[in-house]
């Protein structure tokens, strides 16, 4: 392929806002009766408090993002399910959470009911899986300080693992949007934006779009056909479009944070630009230098619009600028061929992208209530 020797660019834009959910500590043993009539023992309740603190509560500015954190989430979510089975919905229990996807990073909202607590903790769990995926991707590409880029089979295995994490995140968000959140009633006007089914559906689509982009990357690295790679990127773009529709679906469009809207726009533009970049390779292979150059022009226009939207986000701008530089280099090479060999004009419109080909799907998530997952405490 024409871009075989081109420099590598980070394949995904970072967006850690779903992992920025914050909550205040809560003591189950203080809010729940612990007498003999309660099937849940005092030690069990204390362990749930500890699990919640380890999984969800920030002692510093950031939560620890590690496989160990995931285990704390699995234990806490498992025991939340068990708590609801034994204690019912318990709407008298009050929790506090922020809402980063609506721009309320530090303002706490009061929510009443254990089901809403489970939903918020589950949303943060989906955010953890995405954050782990991005962290492992940076390690595999040698972008984390102190790491070296993996090569060959090790690189392929690392990207496959990252893709699996993103598909798992999509499954968690999908379960929220389809099963857990629609069952919740009594939402107040100041409830976190993350408690709306459309918000979870949007994050499920975002996670799948990211997994799809990695599928396109792997196909490109294996030498797949340019038209097919373009079709994979086109499908990723369709998922970002779906995500934006989902975020708007609950009639709360005004709540969507400016940063979230800019992220969706930039991520969609990046994958669309890459689709046109590979379309240019396909057009050039068909001796259509004029159409190939027009595809590059279209890709650069998309990236320029994204750069305008990226504003002051340095990480996003770095990725978009690097991709734009690669595409400009490709356009210049095609232009020489067009002017001195084929002598073809540049058409008014870019060649249409191939139909999107979706390769990834969400990993279904039924909760963490499996054998060996729970806290293992006495009852």
C-alpha positions as CSV (number, residue, x, y, z in Angstrom):
1,X,0.0,0.0,0.0
2,X,1.1,3.6,-0.6
3,X,1.2,4.5,3.0
4,X,3.3,1.5,4.1
5,X,6.3,3.7,5.0
6,X,4.3,6.6,6.4
7,X,4.8,7.5,10.1
8,X,2.4,6.0,12.6
9,X,-0.3,8.2,14.0
10,X,-2.3,7.5,17.2
11,X,-5.3,5.6,15.9
12,X,-7.9,6.9,18.4
13,X,-8.6,10.3,20.0
14,X,-8.5,10.1,23.8
15,X,-11.7,10.9,25.6
16,X,-11.6,10.0,29.3
17,X,-14.6,12.0,30.5
18,X,-16.7,8.9,31.3
19,X,-13.9,7.8,33.6
20,X,-14.1,11.2,35.3
21,X,-17.3,10.5,37.3
22,X,-16.9,11.4,40.9
23,X,-18.8,10.3,44.0
24,X,-18.7,10.9,47.7
25,X,-18.1,8.0,50.2
26,X,-21.1,6.1,51.4
27,X,-21.3,3.7,54.4
28,X,-23.7,0.8,53.8
29,X,-23.4,-0.4,57.4
30,X,-24.7,3.0,58.6
31,X,-27.6,3.2,56.2
32,X,-28.9,-0.3,56.5
33,X,-30.1,-2.2,59.5
34,X,-27.7,-4.8,60.7
35,X,-29.8,-6.7,63.1
36,X,-30.5,-10.4,63.1
37,X,-33.5,-9.9,60.8
38,X,-31.3,-8.6,58.0
39,X,-30.0,-11.4,55.7
40,X,-27.0,-9.3,55.0
41,X,-24.4,-9.5,57.7
42,X,-22.6,-6.4,59.1
43,X,-19.3,-7.6,57.7
44,X,-20.9,-7.9,54.3
45,X,-22.1,-4.3,54.5
46,X,-18.7,-3.1,55.6
47,X,-17.1,-5.0,52.7
48,X,-19.5,-3.3,50.3
49,X,-18.4,0.0,51.6
50,X,-14.8,-0.9,51.1
51,X,-15.4,-2.2,47.6
52,X,-17.2,1.0,46.7
53,X,-14.4,3.2,48.1
54,X,-11.8,1.2,46.2
55,X,-13.7,1.2,42.9
56,X,-15.5,4.5,42.8
57,X,-14.2,7.0,45.3
58,X,-11.2,9.2,44.4
59,X,-8.8,9.9,47.2
60,X,-6.8,12.1,44.8
61,X,-7.5,13.9,41.6
62,X,-7.7,10.6,39.6
63,X,-8.9,7.1,40.2
64,X,-6.4,4.3,39.7
65,X,-6.9,2.7,36.3
66,X,-5.6,-0.9,36.5
67,X,-6.8,-4.5,36.3
68,X,-7.0,-4.5,40.1
69,X,-9.5,-1.6,39.9
70,X,-11.6,-3.7,37.6
71,X,-11.7,-6.5,40.2
72,X,-13.0,-4.1,42.8
73,X,-15.8,-3.1,40.4
74,X,-16.7,-6.7,39.7
75,X,-17.0,-7.4,43.4
76,X,-19.0,-4.2,44.1
77,X,-21.4,-4.6,41.2
78,X,-21.9,-8.3,42.1
79,X,-22.8,-7.4,45.7
80,X,-25.0,-4.5,44.5
81,X,-27.1,-7.1,42.6
82,X,-27.2,-9.3,45.7
83,X,-28.1,-6.3,47.9
84,X,-31.1,-5.4,45.6
85,X,-32.3,-9.0,45.6
86,X,-32.3,-9.1,49.4
87,X,-33.2,-5.5,50.3
88,X,-35.3,-4.4,47.3
89,X,-35.0,-1.0,45.6
90,X,-34.4,1.0,48.8
91,X,-35.3,4.4,47.5
92,X,-34.4,5.8,51.0
93,X,-30.7,5.5,50.3
94,X,-29.1,8.7,49.0
95,X,-25.9,9.0,47.0
96,X,-24.0,11.8,45.3
97,X,-22.4,11.7,41.8
98,X,-21.1,14.2,39.3
99,X,-22.0,14.4,35.6
100,X,-18.9,15.0,33.4
101,X,-20.8,14.2,30.1
102,X,-22.9,17.3,30.8
103,X,-19.9,19.3,31.8
104,X,-20.6,19.1,35.6
105,X,-17.2,17.6,36.5
106,X,-17.3,18.8,40.2
107,X,-20.9,19.6,41.0
108,X,-22.5,16.7,43.0
109,X,-26.1,15.7,42.2
110,X,-28.1,13.9,44.8
111,X,-29.7,10.6,43.6
112,X,-32.0,8.5,45.7
113,X,-32.2,4.7,45.4
114,X,-29.9,1.8,45.2
115,X,-30.8,1.1,41.5
116,X,-29.6,4.5,40.5
117,X,-26.4,3.9,42.5
118,X,-25.9,0.6,40.6
119,X,-26.5,2.4,37.3
120,X,-23.9,5.1,38.0
121,X,-21.3,2.6,39.3
122,X,-21.9,0.5,36.1
123,X,-21.5,3.6,33.9
124,X,-18.2,4.2,35.6
125,X,-17.2,0.6,35.1
126,X,-17.8,1.0,31.4
127,X,-15.6,4.1,31.5
128,X,-12.9,2.0,33.3
129,X,-12.9,-0.6,30.5
130,X,-12.5,2.2,27.8
131,X,-9.7,3.8,29.9
132,X,-7.9,0.5,30.3
133,X,-8.2,0.0,26.5
134,X,-6.7,3.4,25.7
135,X,-4.0,2.9,28.3
136,X,-3.0,-0.5,26.9
137,X,-3.1,0.8,23.3
138,X,-0.7,3.6,24.3
139,X,1.6,1.0,25.8
140,X,1.5,-1.3,22.7
141,X,2.3,1.7,20.4
142,X,5.2,2.8,22.6
143,X,3.4,6.1,23.4
144,X,3.6,5.7,27.2
145,X,6.8,7.0,28.7
146,X,9.2,4.0,29.4
147,X,7.5,1.7,26.9
148,X,8.6,0.5,23.4
149,X,6.2,-0.2,20.5
150,X,5.3,-3.9,20.2
151,X,6.0,-5.5,16.8
152,X,4.8,-8.4,14.8
153,X,2.6,-11.0,16.6
154,X,3.0,-9.1,19.9
155,X,1.5,-6.0,18.4
156,X,-1.3,-7.9,16.8
157,X,-2.2,-9.6,20.1
158,X,-2.0,-6.3,22.0
159,X,-4.4,-4.5,19.6
160,X,-6.7,-7.5,19.7
161,X,-6.9,-7.3,23.5
162,X,-7.6,-3.6,23.3
163,X,-10.4,-4.2,20.8
164,X,-11.9,-6.8,23.1
165,X,-11.9,-4.3,26.0
166,X,-13.7,-1.8,23.9
167,X,-16.3,-4.4,22.8
168,X,-16.8,-5.3,26.5
169,X,-17.3,-1.6,27.3
170,X,-19.9,-1.4,24.6
171,X,-21.6,-4.4,26.2
172,X,-21.7,-2.7,29.6
173,X,-23.1,0.5,28.2
174,X,-25.5,-1.4,26.1
175,X,-26.9,-3.3,29.1
176,X,-27.3,0.1,30.8
177,X,-29.3,1.6,27.9
178,X,-31.4,-1.5,27.2
179,X,-32.0,-3.1,30.6
180,X,-30.9,-1.2,33.7
181,X,-31.7,2.5,32.9
182,X,-35.2,2.0,31.4
183,X,-36.3,0.3,34.6
184,X,-35.4,3.4,36.7
185,X,-38.2,5.8,37.6
186,X,-38.5,9.0,39.6
187,X,-35.6,10.9,37.9
188,X,-35.3,14.5,39.0
189,X,-34.4,17.4,36.6
190,X,-30.9,17.7,38.1
191,X,-30.1,14.0,37.8
192,X,-26.8,13.1,36.2
193,X,-26.9,13.0,32.3
194,X,-25.4,9.6,32.7
195,X,-28.7,8.2,34.1
196,X,-30.4,8.6,30.7
197,X,-30.7,5.5,28.4
198,X,-29.6,7.5,25.4
199,X,-26.4,8.6,27.1
200,X,-25.4,5.0,27.7
201,X,-26.4,4.0,24.2
202,X,-24.2,6.8,22.9
203,X,-21.2,5.5,24.8
204,X,-21.9,2.0,23.5
205,X,-21.8,3.3,20.0
206,X,-18.6,5.3,20.7
207,X,-16.9,2.2,22.2
208,X,-17.8,0.2,19.1
209,X,-16.6,2.9,16.8
210,X,-13.2,2.8,18.5
211,X,-13.1,-1.0,18.2
212,X,-14.0,-0.7,14.5
213,X,-11.2,1.8,13.9
214,X,-8.7,-0.7,15.4
215,X,-10.1,-3.4,13.1
216,X,-9.4,-1.0,10.2
217,X,-5.9,-0.5,11.5
218,X,-5.2,-4.2,11.7
219,X,-6.5,-4.8,8.2
220,X,-4.3,-2.0,6.9
221,X,-1.2,-3.4,8.7
222,X,-1.9,-6.9,7.2
223,X,-2.0,-5.4,3.7
224,X,-5.7,-5.4,3.2
225,X,-7.2,-3.8,0.1
226,X,-7.6,0.0,0.3
227,X,-11.3,-0.1,-0.6
228,X,-12.0,-2.5,2.2
229,X,-10.0,-0.5,4.8
230,X,-12.0,2.6,3.6
231,X,-15.3,0.7,4.1
232,X,-14.3,-0.2,7.7
233,X,-13.5,3.5,8.5
234,X,-16.8,4.5,6.9
235,X,-18.7,2.1,9.2
236,X,-16.9,3.6,12.2
237,X,-18.1,7.1,11.1
238,X,-21.6,5.8,11.0
239,X,-21.3,4.6,14.6
240,X,-20.1,8.1,15.6
241,X,-23.2,9.5,13.9
242,X,-25.4,7.1,15.7
243,X,-23.7,8.0,19.0
244,X,-24.6,11.7,18.5
245,X,-28.2,10.7,17.7
246,X,-28.4,8.6,20.9
247,X,-27.0,11.4,23.1
248,X,-29.8,13.6,21.8
249,X,-32.5,11.0,22.0
250,X,-33.9,11.7,25.5
251,X,-34.8,15.3,24.8
252,X,-31.8,16.5,26.8
253,X,-29.7,17.9,24.0
254,X,-28.9,21.1,25.9
255,X,-27.2,19.0,28.6
256,X,-24.6,17.5,26.3
257,X,-21.3,19.1,27.2
258,X,-19.5,21.1,24.6
259,X,-16.4,18.9,25.0
260,X,-18.5,15.7,24.2
261,X,-20.0,17.3,21.1
262,X,-16.5,18.4,20.0
263,X,-15.1,15.0,20.6
264,X,-17.8,13.2,18.5
265,X,-17.2,15.7,15.7
266,X,-13.5,15.4,15.8
267,X,-13.5,11.6,16.0
268,X,-16.0,11.2,13.2
269,X,-14.0,13.6,11.0
270,X,-10.8,11.7,11.7
271,X,-12.2,8.3,10.7
272,X,-13.9,9.8,7.7
273,X,-10.7,11.5,6.6
274,X,-8.9,8.1,6.8
275,X,-11.7,6.5,4.8
276,X,-11.1,9.1,2.0
277,X,-7.3,8.6,2.4
278,X,-7.7,4.9,1.6
279,X,-10.2,5.7,-1.1
280,X,-7.5,7.8,-2.7
281,X,-5.2,4.8,-2.7
282,X,-7.9,2.7,-4.4
283,X,-8.6,5.4,-7.0
284,X,-4.9,5.7,-7.8
285,X,-4.6,1.9,-8.3
286,X,-7.4,2.3,-10.8
287,X,-5.4,5.0,-12.6
288,X,-7.8,7.7,-11.5
289,X,-5.3,10.3,-10.3
290,X,-7.8,13.1,-10.5
291,X,-10.3,11.4,-8.3
292,X,-7.5,10.2,-6.0
293,X,-6.3,13.8,-5.4
294,X,-9.8,15.0,-4.9
295,X,-10.3,12.3,-2.2
296,X,-7.2,13.7,-0.4
297,X,-8.5,17.3,-0.7
298,X,-11.8,16.1,0.9
299,X,-9.9,14.3,3.7
300,X,-7.8,17.5,4.5
301,X,-11.0,19.6,4.6
302,X,-12.5,17.3,7.1
303,X,-9.4,17.4,9.3
304,X,-9.2,21.2,9.1
305,X,-12.8,21.5,10.3
306,X,-11.9,19.0,13.1
307,X,-8.9,21.1,14.0
308,X,-11.1,24.2,14.4
309,X,-13.4,22.2,16.7
310,X,-10.6,20.7,18.7
311,X,-9.9,24.2,20.0
312,X,-7.2,24.0,22.8
313,X,-7.1,20.2,23.2
314,X,-3.5,19.6,22.5
315,X,-3.8,15.8,22.3
316,X,-6.6,15.9,19.7
317,X,-4.8,18.6,17.7
318,X,-1.6,16.6,17.6
319,X,-3.4,13.5,16.1
320,X,-5.4,15.6,13.6
321,X,-2.3,17.6,12.5
322,X,-0.2,14.4,12.1
323,X,-2.9,12.8,10.0
324,X,-3.3,15.9,7.9
325,X,0.5,16.0,7.2
326,X,0.4,12.4,6.0
327,X,-2.5,13.1,3.7
328,X,-0.9,16.2,2.3
329,X,2.2,14.2,1.5
330,X,0.1,11.6,-0.3
331,X,-1.8,14.4,-2.2
332,X,1.5,15.9,-3.4
333,X,2.7,12.6,-4.7
334,X,-0.6,12.0,-6.5
335,X,-0.6,15.5,-7.9
336,X,2.8,14.9,-9.6
337,X,1.4,11.7,-11.2
338,X,-1.7,13.6,-12.3
339,X,0.1,16.6,-13.8
340,X,2.9,14.8,-15.6
341,X,1.6,11.3,-16.3
342,X,-2.1,10.9,-16.5
343,X,-2.9,14.6,-17.1
344,X,-6.4,14.2,-15.5
345,X,-8.5,17.0,-14.2
346,X,-9.6,17.1,-10.5
347,X,-13.4,16.4,-10.4
348,X,-15.7,18.7,-8.5
349,X,-16.8,16.1,-6.0
350,X,-14.8,13.5,-4.1
351,X,-15.4,9.8,-5.1
352,X,-18.1,8.3,-3.0
353,X,-16.9,6.1,-0.1
354,X,-17.7,2.4,-0.2
355,X,-20.6,1.2,1.9
356,X,-19.6,0.8,5.5
357,X,-18.6,-2.7,6.6
358,X,-19.0,-3.3,10.3
359,X,-16.8,-6.0,11.7
360,X,-17.2,-5.6,15.5
361,X,-20.0,-6.1,17.9
362,X,-20.6,-5.6,21.6
363,X,-19.8,-8.4,24.0
364,X,-23.1,-9.0,25.9
365,X,-22.9,-8.1,29.6
366,X,-25.3,-9.6,32.1
367,X,-23.7,-8.2,35.2
368,X,-20.9,-9.5,37.4
369,X,-23.0,-11.9,39.5
370,X,-21.0,-14.9,38.6
371,X,-19.4,-17.6,40.7
372,X,-16.1,-16.5,42.1
373,X,-16.8,-12.8,41.4
374,X,-18.5,-11.8,44.6
375,X,-16.8,-10.5,47.7
376,X,-16.8,-13.9,49.4
377,X,-18.0,-12.4,52.7
378,X,-20.2,-14.0,55.4
379,X,-23.9,-13.5,55.3
